[in-house]
């Protein structure tokens, strides 16, 4: 249950990361240097967290698969 809550929060952060990725390629944002720098900084700060999110999600998935295999073998 706690891992689901964590995954939900991390998913929301991933959506923000993707949104930022789209915004920093928008010509209007690029022309506003202050906004571009702010969004780009936030985007790059979220990068390591997103990498960890993907790794964590992979581990949770692998764990669920392993539990399923163990249950089916009995």
Secondary structure by P-SEA (a helix, b strand, c coil): caaaaaaaaaaaaaaaaaaaaaaaaccccccaaaaaaaaaaaaaaaaaaaaaaaaaaaaaaaaaaaaaaaaaac
